[in-house]
Amino acid sequence: MSTLAIRYSTLRDGFALFGVLFYIQVITFVLGLGGGFSFGDVDKDLEGSVANQICGLITLLVPLFFFIRHKVFLSKTFYRSNFFLLLFLLCVIASIGWSHDPMLTLKRVIALLGVVFFAGFIAWNYPLEKIVFMLGCAIGVAAFIGLILALVMPEVAFLSGGIRDGAFKGIFAEKNAGARLNAVAILLLLPMIRQGNRRALFCALCSLIAILLAQSATGVALVISGTVSYAYFLTLIRLRINRSQWLFFGCTVLFLLVCLLLYNHLAWLLEIAGRDPSLTDRTLIWELLAPFVEQQWLKGYGFGAFWASPDADAFITRWGYIGNAHSGYMETLLNGGVIQLSALVLLLGEALFKQYRAVTANHAAQYRASALVIIGLFVVTNYVAYVIPNYRSAEFLVFCTLALSFRHRLVMYPASSPATQRQRPAGQAFAPDSAKA
């Protein structure tokens, strides 16, 4: 019976590894799909990859079976703790009804649910400390593979031609997305780096080298701003200011005022970072998309359906096919209008509040501070990149893992015998409350 228990944990860890590798695009690259993908190929992008669809379906159905078996959907606490996430998903699902391409929206919804359900599987089975270490190291190893690839197959690891000629992308299909993800990996690993964990140091170093080779000003800015922000909140925790809610709230307001001051000098900061005021033509893209947002301002075109609608032809004819609006908020307006955007804002607010409350409650405060900073940066970067709710982005997986909350009781293992229970370490009969806020 003890062998059966070990086999269960091995299957659980193996499935978690499979899902993480899939969403950080390692499996996609190995299958030869990473280099073959192109945002300019409209039909291929809209149709999607069969391998990706199969892998995405697996990451949806296995956690769904797991949650049904453990009666997660019968828990009132689950609905209370994740109310705005569920509300957002409901808005996305409802958009199938008015979508310009219902079948395409249905496929996109299934892919989105796959990310959320897999994130829930991770959040249920592992404590926060292990989650951030696992995700950070996995991304760091992906960066390391990309660096090795740069030595063996430089034509694959580096971009050629255009304004980004010579920029490093590694195993990722798009260099900016890869740089942002590597920045997130460094921020995830900060608590372990502070403890001197050698694996965390190595993985963070690989991610940092990848960011520098990618020549990504956004990646560098995320690392610097995230590290400074984490150091600030960590200092408050070490001084035990987080145990006084009013004092910690005042320090948080002061931090936000400094951020607002920096925002008022955005043009100067962009100049220092080497970015043009148009954010690499993003403002021009948003101006061209604005009329379509106004036409369907309430409900949008349906989740993922705008780029398959007749209205998108005018934009594609003038600018070309780009796959998304290069802004999570603009893309959400196109997908679901003001209704879906409102649900998204509430979801982001809920995720931030959960981590903030956990820090003040001193629940794994150092790790919660890192999660708070990462979610805060997602809120900002979602303005200039399609991060949330991008089912193709590993950043969205990280967000969902940090945003989901479970207050579960005993995890029922397949084998539960006296021999099995004797081998289980003390204090681990109950599953870790990994995302308890």
C-alpha positions in Angstrom: 0.0 0.0 0.0 2.9 2.3 0.7 4.0 1.8 -2.9 0.6 3.0 -4.1 0.9 6.2 -2.0 4.3 6.9 -3.5 3.0 6.3 -6.9 0.2 8.8 -6.3 2.5 11.6 -5.2 4.8 10.8 -8.2 1.9 11.1 -10.6 0.8 14.3 -9.0 4.3 15.8 -9.2 4.7 14.5 -12.8 1.5 16.1 -13.9 2.5 19.4 -12.2 5.8 19.3 -14.1 4.1 18.5 -17.4 1.7 21.4 -17.0 4.4 23.9 -16.0 6.7 22.8 -18.9 3.7 23.2 -21.3 2.7 26.7 -20.2 6.3 28.0 -20.2 6.5 26.7 -23.8 9.2 24.1 -23.3 7.0 21.3 -24.7 5.9 23.5 -27.5 9.5 24.2 -28.4 10.6 20.6 -28.2 7.7 19.6 -30.6 9.1 22.1 -33.0 6.1 24.5 -32.7 8.0 27.4 -31.1 10.0 28.3 -34.1 7.1 27.7 -36.5 4.6 30.0 -34.9 4.1 33.4 -36.5 1.8 36.2 -35.6 1.6 37.1 -39.2 -0.1 33.7 -40.1 -3.7 34.5 -39.4 -5.2 31.1 -40.2 -2.6 29.2 -38.2 -3.0 31.5 -35.2 -6.8 31.3 -35.2 -7.0 27.6 -35.9 -4.4 26.8 -33.2 -2.0 23.8 -32.8 -3.4 20.3 -32.4 -0.7 19.4 -29.9 -1.4 22.6 -27.9 -5.1 21.8 -27.9 -4.5 18.3 -26.6 -2.1 19.4 -23.9 -4.5 22.2 -22.9 -7.3 19.8 -22.7 -5.3 17.5 -20.4 -4.5 20.4 -18.1 -8.2 21.1 -17.9 -9.7 17.6 -17.5 -7.3 16.2 -14.9 -7.7 19.0 -12.4 -11.5 19.0 -13.1 -11.6 15.3 -12.1 -9.5 16.1 -9.1 -11.7 18.9 -7.9 -14.9 16.9 -8.4 -13.4 14.0 -6.5 -12.5 16.3 -3.5 -15.8 18.1 -3.7 -14.2 21.5 -4.2 -17.3 22.9 -6.0 -19.5 22.0 -3.0 -17.6 24.3 -0.7 -19.1 27.7 0.0 -15.7 29.0 1.1 -14.3 28.3 -2.4 -16.9 30.6 -3.9 -16.5 33.3 -1.3 -12.7 33.2 -1.6 -12.6 33.4 -5.4 -15.8 35.3 -6.1 -14.4 37.8 -8.6 -12.3 35.2 -10.4 -15.4 33.1 -10.9 -17.3 36.3 -11.9 -14.7 37.1 -14.5 -14.8 33.5 -15.9 -18.6 33.7 -16.0 -18.4 36.9 -18.1 -15.9 35.1 -20.4 -18.2 32.1 -20.8 -21.2 34.2 -21.4 -19.5 36.0 -24.3 -19.9 32.8 -26.3 -23.6 33.8 -26.6 -22.9 37.0 -28.5 -19.6 36.1 -30.1 -19.0 36.9 -33.8 -17.5 33.4 -34.0 -19.0 31.2 -31.2 -16.9 28.1 -32.0 -13.6 30.1 -31.9 -14.7 31.7 -28.6 -15.6 28.3 -27.2 -12.1 27.0 -28.0 -10.5 30.1 -26.4 -12.7 29.7 -23.3 -11.6 26.1 -22.9 -8.0 27.1 -23.2 -8.5 29.8 -20.6 -10.2 27.3 -18.2 -7.3 25.0 -18.7 -4.9 27.6 -17.3 -7.2 28.4 -14.4 -7.9 24.8 -13.5 -4.2 23.8 -13.7 -3.3 26.8 -11.5 -5.9 25.6 -9.1 -4.4 22.1 -9.0 -1.0 23.6 -8.2 -2.5 25.9 -5.5 -4.4 23.1 -3.9 -1.5 20.6 -3.7 1.5 22.7 -2.8 2.4 25.3 -0.2 3.2 28.8 -1.5 6.9 28.4 -0.7 7.2 25.4 -3.0 5.0 27.0 -5.7 7.2 30.1 -6.1 10.4 28.0 -6.0 9.0 25.5 -8.5 7.8 28.1 -11.0 10.8 30.3 -10.6 13.3 27.4 -11.1 11.3 26.0 -14.1 11.5 29.4 -15.9 15.1 29.7 -15.0 15.9 26.2 -16.4 14.0 27.2 -19.6 16.3 30.3 -19.8 19.3 28.0 -19.2 18.2 25.8 -22.1 17.9 28.9 -24.3 21.4 30.0 -23.4 22.8 26.6 -24.3 20.8 26.8 -27.6 22.4 30.2 -28.2 25.8 28.4 -28.3 24.7 25.4 -30.3 22.0 26.8 -32.6 22.3 30.6 -32.5 20.0 31.0 -35.6 17.2 29.6 -33.5 17.9 31.4 -30.2 18.4 34.8 -31.7 16.1 37.0 -33.9 17.3 37.9 -37.3 16.2 40.8 -39.4 14.1 43.9 -38.5 14.6 46.4 -35.7 15.1 43.5 -33.2 17.9 41.9 -35.1 20.3 40.0 -32.8 18.0 40.0 -29.8 17.9 36.8 -27.7 14.6 34.9 -27.5 15.8 31.5 -26.4 13.0 28.9 -26.5 10.2 31.5 -26.5 8.3 32.5 -29.6 8.4 36.2 -28.7 11.4 37.9 -27.1 9.5 40.4 -25.0 7.2 37.8 -23.5 10.3 35.7 -22.7 12.0 38.7 -21.1 9.0 39.5 -18.9 8.6 35.9 -17.9 12.3 35.7 -16.9 11.8 38.9 -14.8 8.9 37.3 -13.0 11.1 34.2 -12.3 13.7 36.4 -10.6 11.0 38.1 -8.5 9.5 34.7 -7.6 13.0 33.5 -6.4 13.9 36.6 -4.4 12.8 35.0 -1.0 15.0 32.0 -1.7 17.9 34.1 -3.0 17.8 36.0 0.3 18.2 32.7 2.1 21.2 31.8 -0.1 19.6 29.0 -2.0 22.1 28.0 -4.7 19.5 26.6 -7.1 17.5 29.8 -6.9 20.7 31.9 -7.4 21.6 29.8 -10.5 18.2 30.0 -12.1 17.8 33.7 -11.4 21.3 34.3 -12.9 20.2 32.5 -16.1 17.0 34.5 -16.3 19.0 37.8 -15.8 21.5 36.9 -18.5 18.6 36.0 -20.9 16.9 39.4 -20.2 20.1 41.3 -20.9 20.7 39.4 -24.1 17.1 40.0 -25.2 17.9 43.8 -25.0 14.5 44.2 -23.2 14.1 47.5 -21.4 10.8 46.2 -20.0 12.4 43.2 -18.5 15.2 45.2 -16.9 12.6 47.7 -15.6 10.5 44.9 -14.1 13.5 43.4 -12.3 14.7 46.7 -10.9 11.2 48.0 -9.8 10.2 44.6 -8.5 13.4 44.1 -6.5 13.2 47.6 -5.0 9.5 47.2 -4.1 10.2 43.8 -2.5 13.0 45.2 -0.5 10.7 48.0 0.7 8.0 45.6 1.9 10.5 43.2 3.3 12.0 46.0 5.4 8.5 46.8 6.7 8.1 43.1 7.6 11.5 42.9 9.4 10.6 46.0 11.4 7.2 44.3 12.2 5.3 47.2 10.8 3.0 44.8 9.0 1.6 43.7 12.4 0.1 47.1 12.8 -2.6 47.5 10.1 -2.9 51.2 10.2 0.9 51.8 10.2 1.4 49.3 7.3 -1.5 50.9 5.4 0.2 54.3 5.8 3.5 52.9 4.5 1.7 51.3 1.6 0.0 54.6 0.7 3.4 56.3 0.8 4.7 53.7 -1.6 1.8 54.3 -3.9 2.4 58.0 -3.8 6.0 57.5 -4.9 4.8 55.3 -7.7 2.3 58.0 -8.8 5.1 60.5 -8.8 7.2 58.3 -11.1 4.2 57.9 -13.3 3.9 61.7 -13.7 7.5 61.6 -15.0 6.8 58.7 -17.4 8.2 60.4 -20.5 11.5 61.0 -18.7 11.6 57.3 -17.5 10.9 56.1 -21.0 13.7 58.2 -22.3 16.1 56.7 -19.7 14.9 53.2 -20.5 15.5 53.8 -24.2 11.8 53.5 -25.1 10.0 55.9 -27.5 6.9 57.7 -26.1 4.6 55.7 -28.4 5.7 52.5 -26.6 7.0 50.9 -29.8 3.9 52.0 -31.8 1.5 50.7 -29.2 -0.3 54.0 -28.8 -0.9 54.0 -32.6 -2.3 50.5 -32.5 -4.7 51.5 -29.7 -5.8 54.6 -31.7 -6.7 52.3 -34.7 -8.6 49.9 -32.4 -10.5 52.6 -30.6 -13.4 52.8 -33.1 -14.0 49.1 -32.8 -14.1 49.3 -29.1 -16.6 52.1 -29.3 -18.8 50.1 -31.7 -19.1 47.2 -29.2 -18.4 49.0 -26.0 -20.8 47.1 -23.8 -20.3 43.4 -24.6 -17.4 43.3 -27.1 -17.0 40.8 -29.9 -16.7 37.7 -27.8 -13.6 36.2 -26.1 -10.9 36.0 -28.8 -13.3 36.6 -31.6 -12.4 40.1 -32.7 -9.5 39.0 -34.8 -11.8 36.7 -36.7 -14.5 39.2 -37.2 -15.1 41.3 -40.4 -14.4 44.5 -38.5 -10.8 43.3 -37.9 -10.2 43.2 -41.7 -9.9 47.0 -41.8 -7.3 47.0 -39.1 -5.4 44.1 -40.6 -5.4 45.7 -44.0 -3.8 48.9 -42.6 -1.5 47.5 -40.0 -1.3 43.7 -40.5 -2.2 40.9 -38.2 -0.8 41.2 -34.7 -2.9 38.6 -32.8 -3.8 40.9 -29.9 -4.0 44.5 -28.9 -0.7 44.6 -27.1 -2.6 45.6 -24.0 -4.6 43.3 -21.7 -7.1 46.0 -20.9 -7.7 47.0 -24.6 -7.9 43.3 -25.6 -10.5 42.7 -22.8 -12.6 45.6 -24.1 -12.5 44.0 -27.6 -13.3 40.6 -26.1 -16.1 41.5 -23.6 -16.5 45.3 -23.5 -17.0 47.3 -20.3 -18.7 44.3 -18.7 -15.6 42.0 -18.9 -13.2 44.9 -18.2 -15.0 45.7 -15.0 -14.9 42.0 -13.9 -11.1 42.0 -14.7 -10.5 45.1 -12.6 -12.4 43.6 -9.7 -10.4 40.3 -10.1 -7.0 42.2 -10.0 -8.2 44.1 -6.9 -9.2 40.9 -5.2 -5.8 39.3 -5.9 -3.9 42.3 -4.5 -6.1 42.4 -1.4 -5.6 38.7 -0.7 -1.8 39.1 -0.7 -2.0 42.4 1.2 -4.2 40.8 3.9 -1.9 37.8 4.2 1.1 40.1 4.7 -0.6 41.9 7.5 -1.7 38.6 9.1 2.0 37.5 8.9 1.1 34.3 6.9 4.4 33.5 5.2 4.8 37.3 5.0 8.1 37.2 3.0 6.6 35.1 0.3 3.4 37.0 0.3 5.3 40.2 -0.1 6.9 38.8 -3.3 3.5 37.7 -4.6 2.0 41.2 -3.8 4.8 42.8 -5.8 4.4 40.4 -8.7 0.6 40.9 -9.0 1.1 44.7 -8.7 3.6 44.5 -11.6 1.1 42.4 -13.6 -1.5 45.2 -13.2 1.0 47.7 -14.7 2.5 45.5 -17.5 -1.0 44.5 -18.5 -1.3 48.1 -19.8 1.5 47.6 -22.4 1.2 43.9 -23.0 -1.4 41.2 -23.2 -0.7 39.4 -19.9 -4.1 38.9 -18.2 -6.2 37.0 -19.3 -3.8 35.6 -22.0 -4.2 31.9 -21.9 -1.0 31.6 -24.0 1.0 33.5 -21.4 2.8 31.7 -18.5 2.5 35.0 -16.6 -1.3 34.4 -16.5 -0.5 30.9 -15.0 1.6 32.6 -12.3 -1.2 35.1 -11.6 -3.9 32.5 -11.3 -1.8 30.4 -9.0 -1.2 33.3 -6.7 -4.8 34.6 -7.0 -6.6 31.3 -6.2 -7.6 30.5 -2.6 -8.4 27.2 -1.0 -9.3 26.4 2.6 -9.6 22.7 2.2 -9.6 20.0 4.8 -8.1 16.5 4.4 -6.8 15.5 1.0 -8.1 12.0 0.4 -5.2 9.9 -0.9 -5.9 6.8 -3.0 -4.4 4.6 -0.4 -5.2 5.3 3.2 -4.1 2.5 5.5 -2.4 2.4 8.9 0.9 1.6 7.2 0.5 4.5 4.8 -0.4 6.9 7.6 2.6 5.8 9.6 4.9 6.7 6.8 3.4 10.1 6.3 5.4 12.8 8.2 3.8 14.4 11.2 1.9 17.6 10.4 1.3 16.6 6.7 -1.9 14.7 7.0 -3.6 17.9 5.9 -2.8 19.4 2.6 -1.0 22.7 2.7 -3.2 25.7 2.6 -1.2 27.0 -0.3 -3.2 30.0 -1.2 -5.0 30.9 2.0 -5.2 34.6 2.3 
